[in-house]
Amino acid sequence: MNIQLIEGEFKSSDAFDLINQMIQVKIKFHENKITKSELEEDIKAREAKIKRLQRDLFELRNNISSKTGGIKLNVKINIE
């Protein structure tokens, strides 16, 4: 099953806003799991995922800010 979440061309600020909001939801998901977990390994793994997402978001901000014109986004969820 595939779900098409985003498809189209967007202004760079709108593209960043969409991606930022999606990443923030994923970060919040991991933060909620951390507060409920008692396993140190799970907490460390989720903290690492959060740091990676934050790093990716920072790189994305730098990359998108240098773009002029529209940015094409094609975001799908593929459920196997």
PDB file with SEQRES, HELIX, SHEET and CRYST1 records, atoms N, CA, C and O in Angstrom:
SEQRES   1 A   80  MET ASN ILE GLN LEU ILE GLU GLY GLU PHE LYS SER SER          
SEQRES   2 A   80  ASP ALA PHE ASP LEU ILE ASN GLN MET ILE GLN VAL LYS          
SEQRES   3 A   80  ILE LYS PHE HIS GLU ASN LYS ILE THR LYS SER GLU LEU          
SEQRES   4 A   80  GLU GLU ASP ILE LYS ALA ARG GLU ALA LYS ILE LYS ARG          
SEQRES   5 A   80  LEU GLN ARG ASP LEU PHE GLU LEU ARG ASN ASN ILE SER          
SEQRES   6 A   80  SER LYS THR GLY GLY ILE LYS LEU ASN VAL LYS ILE ASN          
SEQRES   7 A   80  ILE GLU                                                      
HELIX    1 AA1 SER A   12  LYS A   36  1                                  25    
HELIX    2 AA2 GLU A   40  SER A   65  1                                  26    
SHEET    1 AA1 2 ASN A   2  LYS A  11  0                                        
SHEET    2 AA1 2 GLY A  70  ASN A  78 -1                                        
CRYST1    1.000    1.000    1.000  90.00  90.00  90.00 P 1           1          
ATOM      1  N   MET A   1       0.845  -1.176   0.000  1.00  0.00           N  
ATOM      2  CA  MET A   1       0.000   0.000   0.000  1.00  0.00           C  
ATOM      3  C   MET A   1       0.889   1.237   0.000  1.00  0.00           C  
ATOM      4  O   MET A   1       1.890   1.286   0.716  1.00  0.00           O  
ATOM      5  N   ASN A   2       0.530   2.228  -0.793  1.00  0.00           N  
ATOM      6  CA  ASN A   2       1.245   3.495  -0.854  1.00  0.00           C  
ATOM      7  C   ASN A   2       0.299   4.638  -0.522  1.00  0.00           C  
ATOM      8  O   ASN A   2      -0.867   4.636  -0.917  1.00  0.00           O  
ATOM      9  N   ILE A   3       0.818   5.607   0.207  1.00  0.00           N  
ATOM     10  CA  ILE A   3       0.062   6.810   0.520  1.00  0.00           C  
ATOM     11  C   ILE A   3       0.873   8.000   0.020  1.00  0.00           C  
ATOM     12  O   ILE A   3       2.011   8.195   0.449  1.00  0.00           O  
ATOM     13  N   GLN A   4       0.311   8.787  -0.870  1.00  0.00           N  
ATOM     14  CA  GLN A   4       0.963   9.985  -1.386  1.00  0.00           C  
ATOM     15  C   GLN A   4       0.674  11.133  -0.431  1.00  0.00           C  
ATOM     16  O   GLN A   4      -0.452  11.628  -0.381  1.00  0.00           O  
ATOM     17  N   LEU A   5       1.683  11.563   0.330  1.00  0.00           N  
ATOM     18  CA  LEU A   5       1.478  12.635   1.304  1.00  0.00           C  
ATOM     19  C   LEU A   5       1.601  14.016   0.674  1.00  0.00           C  
ATOM     20  O   LEU A   5       0.744  14.879   0.863  1.00  0.00           O  
ATOM     21  N   ILE A   6       2.681  14.209  -0.078  1.00  0.00           N  
ATOM     22  CA  ILE A   6       2.936  15.518  -0.676  1.00  0.00           C  
ATOM     23  C   ILE A   6       3.441  15.295  -2.091  1.00  0.00           C  
ATOM     24  O   ILE A   6       4.303  14.449  -2.328  1.00  0.00           O  
ATOM     25  N   GLU A   7       2.905  16.053  -3.018  1.00  0.00           N  
ATOM     26  CA  GLU A   7       3.393  16.015  -4.382  1.00  0.00           C  
ATOM     27  C   GLU A   7       3.122  17.372  -5.012  1.00  0.00           C  
ATOM     28  O   GLU A   7       1.979  17.825  -5.066  1.00  0.00           O  
ATOM     29  N   GLY A   8       4.177  18.016  -5.486  1.00  0.00           N  
ATOM     30  CA  GLY A   8       3.983  19.295  -6.154  1.00  0.00           C  
ATOM     31  C   GLY A   8       5.196  20.178  -6.029  1.00  0.00           C  
ATOM     32  O   GLY A   8       6.221  19.794  -5.466  1.00  0.00           O  
ATOM     33  N   GLU A   9       5.054  21.378  -6.571  1.00  0.00           N  
ATOM     34  CA  GLU A   9       6.127  22.364  -6.518  1.00  0.00           C  
ATOM     35  C   GLU A   9       5.718  23.461  -5.543  1.00  0.00           C  
ATOM     36  O   GLU A   9       4.585  23.941  -5.560  1.00  0.00           O  
ATOM     37  N   PHE A  10       6.671  23.846  -4.690  1.00  0.00           N  
ATOM     38  CA  PHE A  10       6.395  24.800  -3.626  1.00  0.00           C  
ATOM     39  C   PHE A  10       7.471  25.872  -3.584  1.00  0.00           C  
ATOM     40  O   PHE A  10       8.602  25.656  -4.020  1.00  0.00           O  
ATOM     41  N   LYS A  11       7.101  27.037  -3.049  1.00  0.00           N  
ATOM     42  CA  LYS A  11       8.119  28.049  -2.752  1.00  0.00           C  
ATOM     43  C   LYS A  11       9.053  27.430  -1.717  1.00  0.00           C  
ATOM     44  O   LYS A  11       8.638  26.572  -0.938  1.00  0.00           O  
ATOM     45  N   SER A  12      10.307  27.862  -1.706  1.00  0.00           N  
ATOM     46  CA  SER A  12      11.280  27.263  -0.782  1.00  0.00           C  
ATOM     47  C   SER A  12      10.836  27.386   0.669  1.00  0.00           C  
ATOM     48  O   SER A  12      11.029  26.457   1.453  1.00  0.00           O  
ATOM     49  N   SER A  13      10.246  28.516   1.037  1.00  0.00           N  
ATOM     50  CA  SER A  13       9.804  28.679   2.429  1.00  0.00           C  
ATOM     51  C   SER A  13       8.670  27.721   2.769  1.00  0.00           C  
ATOM     52  O   SER A  13       8.625  27.180   3.874  1.00  0.00           O  
ATOM     53  N   ASP A  14       7.753  27.506   1.828  1.00  0.00           N  
ATOM     54  CA  ASP A  14       6.649  26.569   2.063  1.00  0.00           C  
ATOM     55  C   ASP A  14       7.149  25.129   2.114  1.00  0.00           C  
ATOM     56  O   ASP A  14       6.682  24.334   2.930  1.00  0.00           O  
ATOM     57  N   ALA A  15       8.098  24.794   1.243  1.00  0.00           N  
ATOM     58  CA  ALA A  15       8.668  23.445   1.245  1.00  0.00           C  
ATOM     59  C   ALA A  15       9.357  23.169   2.578  1.00  0.00           C  
ATOM     60  O   ALA A  15       9.180  22.104   3.168  1.00  0.00           O  
ATOM     61  N   PHE A  16      10.147  24.141   3.048  1.00  0.00           N  
ATOM     62  CA  PHE A  16      10.816  23.954   4.331  1.00  0.00           C  
ATOM     63  C   PHE A  16       9.805  23.829   5.454  1.00  0.00           C  
ATOM     64  O   PHE A  16       9.970  22.993   6.343  1.00  0.00           O  
ATOM     65  N   ASP A  17       8.756  24.648   5.431  1.00  0.00           N  
ATOM     66  CA  ASP A  17       7.738  24.597   6.476  1.00  0.00           C  
ATOM     67  C   ASP A  17       7.061  23.231   6.533  1.00  0.00           C  
ATOM     68  O   ASP A  17       6.862  22.682   7.617  1.00  0.00           O  
ATOM     69  N   LEU A  18       6.709  22.681   5.378  1.00  0.00           N  
ATOM     70  CA  LEU A  18       6.091  21.353   5.327  1.00  0.00           C  
ATOM     71  C   LEU A  18       7.007  20.285   5.919  1.00  0.00           C  
ATOM     72  O   LEU A  18       6.590  19.490   6.762  1.00  0.00           O  
ATOM     73  N   ILE A  19       8.252  20.279   5.467  1.00  0.00           N  
ATOM     74  CA  ILE A  19       9.204  19.263   5.931  1.00  0.00           C  
ATOM     75  C   ILE A  19       9.502  19.459   7.407  1.00  0.00           C  
ATOM     76  O   ILE A  19       9.584  18.487   8.158  1.00  0.00           O  
ATOM     77  N   ASN A  20       9.665  20.703   7.829  1.00  0.00           N  
ATOM     78  CA  ASN A  20       9.938  20.994   9.228  1.00  0.00           C  
ATOM     79  C   ASN A  20       8.822  20.462  10.119  1.00  0.00           C  
ATOM     80  O   ASN A  20       9.092  19.850  11.153  1.00  0.00           O  
ATOM     81  N   GLN A  21       7.583  20.690   9.731  1.00  0.00           N  
ATOM     82  CA  GLN A  21       6.458  20.218  10.540  1.00  0.00           C  
ATOM     83  C   GLN A  21       6.422  18.694  10.612  1.00  0.00           C  
ATOM     84  O   GLN A  21       6.113  18.131  11.662  1.00  0.00           O  
ATOM     85  N   MET A  22       6.734  18.028   9.511  1.00  0.00           N  
ATOM     86  CA  MET A  22       6.754  16.563   9.526  1.00  0.00           C  
ATOM     87  C   MET A  22       7.867  16.041  10.438  1.00  0.00           C  
ATOM     88  O   MET A  22       7.665  15.083  11.184  1.00  0.00           O  
ATOM     89  N   ILE A  23       9.033  16.669  10.375  1.00  0.00           N  
ATOM     90  CA  ILE A  23      10.152  16.247  11.224  1.00  0.00           C  
ATOM     91  C   ILE A  23       9.836  16.522  12.691  1.00  0.00           C  
ATOM     92  O   ILE A  23      10.165  15.710  13.556  1.00  0.00           O  
ATOM     93  N   GLN A  24       9.201  17.656  12.981  1.00  0.00           N  
ATOM     94  CA  GLN A  24       8.851  17.975  14.367  1.00  0.00           C  
ATOM     95  C   GLN A  24       7.882  16.944  14.950  1.00  0.00           C  
ATOM     96  O   GLN A  24       7.965  16.609  16.132  1.00  0.00           O  
ATOM     97  N   VAL A  25       6.974  16.446  14.128  1.00  0.00           N  
ATOM     98  CA  VAL A  25       6.052  15.401  14.588  1.00  0.00           C  
ATOM     99  C   VAL A  25       6.834  14.142  14.942  1.00  0.00           C  
ATOM    100  O   VAL A  25       6.555  13.501  15.955  1.00  0.00           O  
ATOM    101  N   LYS A  26       7.810  13.786  14.113  1.00  0.00           N  
ATOM    102  CA  LYS A  26       8.603  12.590  14.388  1.00  0.00           C  
ATOM    103  C   LYS A  26       9.459  12.783  15.641  1.00  0.00           C  
ATOM    104  O   LYS A  26       9.602  11.853  16.436  1.00  0.00           O  
ATOM    105  N   ILE A  27      10.020  13.960  15.825  1.00  0.00           N  
ATOM    106  CA  ILE A  27      10.797  14.238  17.037  1.00  0.00           C  
ATOM    107  C   ILE A  27       9.906  14.117  18.263  1.00  0.00           C  
ATOM    108  O   ILE A  27      10.301  13.512  19.260  1.00  0.00           O  
ATOM    109  N   LYS A  28       8.708  14.685  18.199  1.00  0.00           N  
ATOM    110  CA  LYS A  28       7.763  14.609  19.329  1.00  0.00           C  
ATOM    111  C   LYS A  28       7.396  13.154  19.626  1.00  0.00           C  
ATOM    112  O   LYS A  28       7.254  12.773  20.788  1.00  0.00           O  
ATOM    113  N   PHE A  29       7.243  12.342  18.579  1.00  0.00           N  
ATOM    114  CA  PHE A  29       6.952  10.920  18.749  1.00  0.00           C  
ATOM    115  C   PHE A  29       8.053  10.245  19.574  1.00  0.00           C  
ATOM    116  O   PHE A  29       7.770   9.513  20.522  1.00  0.00           O  
ATOM    117  N   HIS A  30       9.310  10.501  19.200  1.00  0.00           N  
ATOM    118  CA  HIS A  30      10.421   9.888  19.930  1.00  0.00           C  
ATOM    119  C   HIS A  30      10.532  10.437  21.354  1.00  0.00           C  
ATOM    120  O   HIS A  30      10.845   9.688  22.280  1.00  0.00           O  
ATOM    121  N   GLU A  31      10.281  11.726  21.535  1.00  0.00           N  
ATOM    122  CA  GLU A  31      10.318  12.301  22.882  1.00  0.00           C  
ATOM    123  C   GLU A  31       9.265  11.653  23.778  1.00  0.00           C  
ATOM    124  O   GLU A  31       9.536  11.364  24.943  1.00  0.00           O  
ATOM    125  N   ASN A  32       8.080  11.427  23.248  1.00  0.00           N  
ATOM    126  CA  ASN A  32       7.025  10.771  24.026  1.00  0.00           C  
ATOM    127  C   ASN A  32       7.407   9.341  24.389  1.00  0.00           C  
ATOM    128  O   ASN A  32       7.122   8.884  25.496  1.00  0.00           O  
ATOM    129  N   LYS A  33       8.050   8.634  23.462  1.00  0.00           N  
ATOM    130  CA  LYS A  33       8.497   7.268  23.736  1.00  0.00           C  
ATOM    131  C   LYS A  33       9.588   7.257  24.801  1.00  0.00           C  
ATOM    132  O   LYS A  33       9.640   6.347  25.628  1.00  0.00           O  
ATOM    133  N   ILE A  34      10.456   8.261  24.784  1.00  0.00           N  
ATOM    134  CA  ILE A  34      11.527   8.344  25.786  1.00  0.00           C  
ATOM    135  C   ILE A  34      10.932   8.509  27.180  1.00  0.00           C  
ATOM    136  O   ILE A  34      11.397   7.875  28.128  1.00  0.00           O  
ATOM    137  N   THR A  35       9.916   9.345  27.316  1.00  0.00           N  
ATOM    138  CA  THR A  35       9.337   9.572  28.646  1.00  0.00           C  
ATOM    139  C   THR A  35       8.650   8.329  29.198  1.00  0.00           C  
ATOM    140  O   THR A  35       8.499   8.186  30.411  1.00  0.00           O  
ATOM    141  N   LYS A  36       8.235   7.430  28.305  1.00  0.00           N  
ATOM    142  CA  LYS A  36       7.547   6.215  28.738  1.00  0.00           C  
ATOM    143  C   LYS A  36       8.484   5.010  28.883  1.00  0.00           C  
ATOM    144  O   LYS A  36       8.088   3.969  29.405  1.00  0.00           O  
ATOM    145  N   SER A  37       9.719   5.160  28.421  1.00  0.00           N  
ATOM    146  CA  SER A  37      10.633   4.022  28.408  1.00  0.00           C  
ATOM    147  C   SER A  37      11.490   3.988  29.667  1.00  0.00           C  
ATOM    148  O   SER A  37      11.857   5.022  30.226  1.00  0.00           O  
ATOM    149  N   GLU A  38      11.791   2.784  30.088  1.00  0.00           N  
ATOM    150  CA  GLU A  38      12.698   2.598  31.214  1.00  0.00           C  
ATOM    151  C   GLU A  38      14.005   1.948  30.758  1.00  0.00           C  
ATOM    152  O   GLU A  38      14.933   1.796  31.551  1.00  0.00           O  
ATOM    153  N   LEU A  39      14.075   1.571  29.501  1.00  0.00           N  
ATOM    154  CA  LEU A  39      15.258   0.905  28.972  1.00  0.00           C  
ATOM    155  C   LEU A  39      16.261   1.932  28.476  1.00  0.00           C  
ATOM    156  O   LEU A  39      15.960   2.723  27.582  1.00  0.00           O  
ATOM    157  N   GLU A  40      17.455   1.917  29.059  1.00  0.00           N  
ATOM    158  CA  GLU A  40      18.485   2.886  28.709  1.00  0.00           C  
ATOM    159  C   GLU A  40      18.883   2.788  27.232  1.00  0.00           C  
ATOM    160  O   GLU A  40      19.130   3.803  26.581  1.00  0.00           O  
ATOM    161  N   GLU A  41      18.943   1.557  26.712  1.00  0.00           N  
ATOM    162  CA  GLU A  41      19.311   1.379  25.303  1.00  0.00           C  
ATOM    163  C   GLU A  41      18.283   2.034  24.385  1.00  0.00           C  
ATOM    164  O   GLU A  41      18.647   2.684  23.405  1.00  0.00           O  
ATOM    165  N   ASP A  42      17.015   1.864  24.698  1.00  0.00           N  
ATOM    166  CA  ASP A  42      15.945   2.459  23.898  1.00  0.00           C  
ATOM    167  C   ASP A  42      16.016   3.983  23.950  1.00  0.00           C  
ATOM    168  O   ASP A  42      15.866   4.654  22.929  1.00  0.00           O  
ATOM    169  N   ILE A  43      16.242   4.513  25.125  1.00  0.00           N  
ATOM    170  CA  ILE A  43      16.330   5.969  25.296  1.00  0.00           C  
ATOM    171  C   ILE A  43      17.493   6.525  24.487  1.00  0.00           C  
ATOM    172  O   ILE A  43      17.337   7.523  23.784  1.00  0.00           O  
ATOM    173  N   LYS A  44      18.655   5.892  24.580  1.00  0.00           N  
ATOM    174  CA  LYS A  44      19.831   6.364  23.833  1.00  0.00           C  
ATOM    175  C   LYS A  44      19.604   6.279  22.329  1.00  0.00           C  
ATOM    176  O   LYS A  44      20.009   7.179  21.592  1.00  0.00           O  
ATOM    177  N   ALA A  45      18.966   5.215  21.868  1.00  0.00           N  
ATOM    178  CA  ALA A  45      18.693   5.066  20.431  1.00  0.00           C  
ATOM    179  C   ALA A  45      17.742   6.165  19.956  1.00  0.00           C  
ATOM    180  O   ALA A  45      17.937   6.742  18.886  1.00  0.00           O  
ATOM    181  N   ARG A  46      16.734   6.446  20.741  1.00  0.00           N  
ATOM    182  CA  ARG A  46      15.775   7.491  20.356  1.00  0.00           C  
ATOM    183  C   ARG A  46      16.413   8.882  20.418  1.00  0.00           C  
ATOM    184  O   ARG A  46      16.127   9.735  19.578  1.00  0.00           O  
ATOM    185  N   GLU A  47      17.267   9.105  21.401  1.00  0.00           N  
ATOM    186  CA  GLU A  47      17.979  10.385  21.466  1.00  0.00           C  
ATOM    187  C   GLU A  47      18.874  10.565  20.242  1.00  0.00           C  
ATOM    188  O   GLU A  47      18.985  11.668  19.707  1.00  0.00           O  
ATOM    189  N   ALA A  48      19.504   9.491  19.804  1.00  0.00           N  
ATOM    190  CA  ALA A  48      20.345   9.549  18.601  1.00  0.00           C  
ATOM    191  C   ALA A  48      19.499   9.856  17.369  1.00  0.00           C  
ATOM    192  O   ALA A  48      19.918  10.618  16.498  1.00  0.00           O  
ATOM    193  N   LYS A  49      18.315   9.267  17.296  1.00  0.00           N  
ATOM    194  CA  LYS A  49      17.416   9.543  16.164  1.00  0.00           C  
ATOM    195  C   LYS A  49      16.984  11.008  16.160  1.00  0.00           C  
ATOM    196  O   LYS A  49      16.921  11.642  15.107  1.00  0.00           O  
ATOM    197  N   ILE A  50      16.687  11.536  17.340  1.00  0.00           N  
ATOM    198  CA  ILE A  50      16.287  12.942  17.450  1.00  0.00           C  
ATOM    199  C   ILE A  50      17.426  13.847  16.997  1.00  0.00           C  
ATOM    200  O   ILE A  50      17.198  14.797  16.247  1.00  0.00           O  
ATOM    201  N   LYS A  51      18.637  13.568  17.436  1.00  0.00           N  
ATOM    202  CA  LYS A  51      19.796  14.372  17.034  1.00  0.00           C  
ATOM    203  C   LYS A  51      20.011  14.311  15.530  1.00  0.00           C  
ATOM    204  O   LYS A  51      20.344  15.319  14.908  1.00  0.00           O  
ATOM    205  N   ARG A  52      19.821  13.120  14.935  1.00  0.00           N  
ATOM    206  CA  ARG A  52      19.985  12.982  13.485  1.00  0.00           C  
ATOM    207  C   ARG A  52      18.929  13.796  12.752  1.00  0.00           C  
ATOM    208  O   ARG A  52      19.240  14.464  11.766  1.00  0.00           O  
ATOM    209  N   LEU A  53      17.686  13.750  13.221  1.00  0.00           N  
ATOM    210  CA  LEU A  53      16.610  14.524  12.605  1.00  0.00           C  
ATOM    211  C   LEU A  53      16.886  16.024  12.712  1.00  0.00           C  
ATOM    212  O   LEU A  53      16.652  16.766  11.759  1.00  0.00           O  
ATOM    213  N   GLN A  54      17.377  16.468  13.855  1.00  0.00           N  
ATOM    214  CA  GLN A  54      17.694  17.877  14.036  1.00  0.00           C  
ATOM    215  C   GLN A  54      18.841  18.297  13.113  1.00  0.00           C  
ATOM    216  O   GLN A  54      18.815  19.386  12.540  1.00  0.00           O  
ATOM    217  N   ARG A  55      19.834  17.439  12.976  1.00  0.00           N  
ATOM    218  CA  ARG A  55      20.964  17.707  12.074  1.00  0.00           C  
ATOM    219  C   ARG A  55      20.482  17.770  10.625  1.00  0.00           C  
ATOM    220  O   ARG A  55      20.876  18.663   9.874  1.00  0.00           O  
ATOM    221  N   ASP A  56      19.630  16.821  10.235  1.00  0.00           N  
ATOM    222  CA  ASP A  56      19.081  16.819   8.879  1.00  0.00           C  
ATOM    223  C   ASP A  56      18.272  18.082   8.616  1.00  0.00           C  
ATOM    224  O   ASP A  56      18.340  18.651   7.526  1.00  0.00           O  
ATOM    225  N   LEU A  57      17.514  18.518   9.603  1.00  0.00           N  
ATOM    226  CA  LEU A  57      16.704  19.722   9.459  1.00  0.00           C  
ATOM    227  C   LEU A  57      17.594  20.953   9.281  1.00  0.00           C  
ATOM    228  O   LEU A  57      17.288  21.830   8.473  1.00  0.00           O  
ATOM    229  N   PHE A  58      18.686  21.019  10.032  1.00  0.00           N  
ATOM    230  CA  PHE A  58      19.631  22.129   9.906  1.00  0.00           C  
ATOM    231  C   PHE A  58      20.240  22.155   8.503  1.00  0.00           C  
ATOM    232  O   PHE A  58      20.328  23.213   7.879  1.00  0.00           O  
ATOM    233  N   GLU A  59      20.660  20.983   8.009  1.00  0.00           N  
ATOM    234  CA  GLU A  59      21.230  20.896   6.669  1.00  0.00           C  
ATOM    235  C   GLU A  59      20.198  21.262   5.610  1.00  0.00           C  
ATOM    236  O   GLU A  59      20.519  21.936   4.631  1.00  0.00           O  
ATOM    237  N   LEU A  60      18.976  20.825   5.803  1.00  0.00           N  
ATOM    238  CA  LEU A  60      17.910  21.148   4.872  1.00  0.00           C  
ATOM    239  C   LEU A  60      17.677  22.652   4.813  1.00  0.00           C  
ATOM    240  O   LEU A  60      17.528  23.223   3.733  1.00  0.00           O  
ATOM    241  N   ARG A  61      17.648  23.291   5.980  1.00  0.00           N  
ATOM    242  CA  ARG A  61      17.446  24.742   6.036  1.00  0.00           C  
ATOM    243  C   ARG A  61      18.528  25.455   5.228  1.00  0.00           C  
ATOM    244  O   ARG A  61      18.230  26.366   4.456  1.00  0.00           O  
ATOM    245  N   ASN A  62      19.773  25.045   5.404  1.00  0.00           N  
ATOM    246  CA  ASN A  62      20.868  25.661   4.661  1.00  0.00           C  
ATOM    247  C   ASN A  62      20.746  25.399   3.161  1.00  0.00           C  
ATOM    248  O   ASN A  62      21.014  26.284   2.349  1.00  0.00           O  
ATOM    249  N   ASN A  63      20.348  24.199   2.800  1.00  0.00           N  
ATOM    250  CA  ASN A  63      20.229  23.823   1.393  1.00  0.00           C  
ATOM    251  C   ASN A  63      19.083  24.562   0.718  1.00  0.00           C  
ATOM    252  O   ASN A  63      19.253  25.106  -0.374  1.00  0.00           O  
ATOM    253  N   ILE A  64      17.935  24.587   1.348  1.00  0.00           N  
ATOM    254  CA  ILE A  64      16.756  25.218   0.746  1.00  0.00           C  
ATOM    255  C   ILE A  64      16.912  26.730   0.672  1.00  0.00           C  
ATOM    256  O   ILE A  64      16.444  27.354  -0.281  1.00  0.00           O  
ATOM    257  N   SER A  65      17.560  27.322   1.661  1.00  0.00           N  
ATOM    258  CA  SER A  65      17.682  28.783   1.665  1.00  0.00           C  
ATOM    259  C   SER A  65      18.506  29.285   0.483  1.00  0.00           C  
ATOM    260  O   SER A  65      18.370  30.443   0.090  1.00  0.00           O  
ATOM    261  N   SER A  66      19.350  28.444  -0.085  1.00  0.00           N  
ATOM    262  CA  SER A  66      20.175  28.859  -1.227  1.00  0.00           C  
ATOM    263  C   SER A  66      19.465  28.640  -2.562  1.00  0.00           C  
ATOM    264  O   SER A  66      19.983  29.039  -3.605  1.00  0.00           O  
ATOM    265  N   LYS A  67      18.306  28.021  -2.546  1.00  0.00           N  
ATOM    266  CA  LYS A  67      17.576  27.731  -3.784  1.00  0.00           C  
ATOM    267  C   LYS A  67      16.713  28.928  -4.187  1.00  0.00           C  
ATOM    268  O   LYS A  67      16.150  29.631  -3.348  1.00  0.00           O  
ATOM    269  N   THR A  68      16.632  29.128  -5.487  1.00  0.00           N  
ATOM    270  CA  THR A  68      15.710  30.127  -6.011  1.00  0.00           C  
ATOM    271  C   THR A  68      14.679  29.393  -6.860  1.00  0.00           C  
ATOM    272  O   THR A  68      14.965  28.345  -7.438  1.00  0.00           O  
ATOM    273  N   GLY A  69      13.500  29.948  -6.926  1.00  0.00           N  
ATOM    274  CA  GLY A  69      12.448  29.293  -7.685  1.00  0.00           C  
ATOM    275  C   GLY A  69      11.749  28.237  -6.851  1.00  0.00           C  
ATOM    276  O   GLY A  69      11.873  28.207  -5.627  1.00  0.00           O  
ATOM    277  N   GLY A  70      11.014  27.372  -7.534  1.00  0.00           N  
ATOM    278  CA  GLY A  70      10.223  26.351  -6.849  1.00  0.00           C  
ATOM    279  C   GLY A  70      11.029  25.121  -6.491  1.00  0.00           C  
ATOM    280  O   GLY A  70      12.061  24.828  -7.095  1.00  0.00           O  
ATOM    281  N   ILE A  71      10.540  24.422  -5.509  1.00  0.00           N  
ATOM    282  CA  ILE A  71      11.141  23.163  -5.072  1.00  0.00           C  
ATOM    283  C   ILE A  71      10.091  22.076  -5.218  1.00  0.00           C  
ATOM    284  O   ILE A  71       8.974  22.202  -4.717  1.00  0.00           O  
ATOM    285  N   LYS A  72      10.464  21.008  -5.910  1.00  0.00           N  
ATOM    286  CA  LYS A  72       9.527  19.902  -6.094  1.00  0.00           C  
ATOM    287  C   LYS A  72       9.662  18.933  -4.918  1.00  0.00           C  
ATOM    288  O   LYS A  72      10.766  18.537  -4.543  1.00  0.00           O  
ATOM    289  N   LEU A  73       8.527  18.565  -4.355  1.00  0.00           N  
ATOM    290  CA  LEU A  73       8.482  17.586  -3.280  1.00  0.00           C  
ATOM    291  C   LEU A  73       7.622  16.417  -3.720  1.00  0.00           C  
ATOM    292  O   LEU A  73       6.565  16.588  -4.327  1.00  0.00           O  
ATOM    293  N   ASN A  74       8.100  15.230  -3.401  1.00  0.00           N  
ATOM    294  CA  ASN A  74       7.360  14.009  -3.678  1.00  0.00           C  
ATOM    295  C   ASN A  74       7.556  13.099  -2.464  1.00  0.00           C  
ATOM    296  O   ASN A  74       8.581  12.428  -2.341  1.00  0.00           O  
ATOM    297  N   VAL A  75       6.581  13.083  -1.583  1.00  0.00           N  
ATOM    298  CA  VAL A  75       6.690  12.335  -0.332  1.00  0.00           C  
ATOM    299  C   VAL A  75       5.627  11.246  -0.317  1.00  0.00           C  
ATOM    300  O   VAL A  75       4.428  11.519  -0.373  1.00  0.00           O  
ATOM    301  N   LYS A  76       6.098  10.001  -0.238  1.00  0.00           N  
ATOM    302  CA  LYS A  76       5.204   8.855  -0.197  1.00  0.00           C  
ATOM    303  C   LYS A  76       5.512   8.007   1.022  1.00  0.00           C  
ATOM    304  O   LYS A  76       6.640   7.980   1.516  1.00  0.00           O  
ATOM    305  N   ILE A  77       4.494   7.321   1.494  1.00  0.00           N  
ATOM    306  CA  ILE A  77       4.679   6.291   2.509  1.00  0.00           C  
ATOM    307  C   ILE A  77       4.415   4.963   1.814  1.00  0.00           C  
ATOM    308  O   ILE A  77       3.364   4.761   1.206  1.00  0.00           O  
ATOM    309  N   ASN A  78       5.374   4.076   1.914  1.00  0.00           N  
ATOM    310  CA  ASN A  78       5.242   2.756   1.312  1.00  0.00           C  
ATOM    311  C   ASN A  78       5.108   1.755   2.450  1.00  0.00           C  
ATOM    312  O   ASN A  78       6.058   1.536   3.201  1.00  0.00           O  
ATOM    313  N   ILE A  79       3.943   1.150   2.582  1.00  0.00           N  
ATOM    314  CA  ILE A  79       3.674   0.186   3.643  1.00  0.00           C  
ATOM    315  C   ILE A  79       3.781  -1.214   3.048  1.00  0.00           C  
ATOM    316  O   ILE A  79       3.067  -1.573   2.112  1.00  0.00           O  
ATOM    317  N   GLU A  80       4.687  -1.984   3.615  1.00  0.00           N  
ATOM    318  CA  GLU A  80       4.906  -3.353   3.110  1.00  0.00           C  
ATOM    319  C   GLU A  80       4.394  -4.371   4.080  1.00  0.00           C  
ATOM    320  O   GLU A  80       4.492  -5.571   3.825  1.00  0.00           O  
TER     321      GLU A  80                                                      
END                                                                             
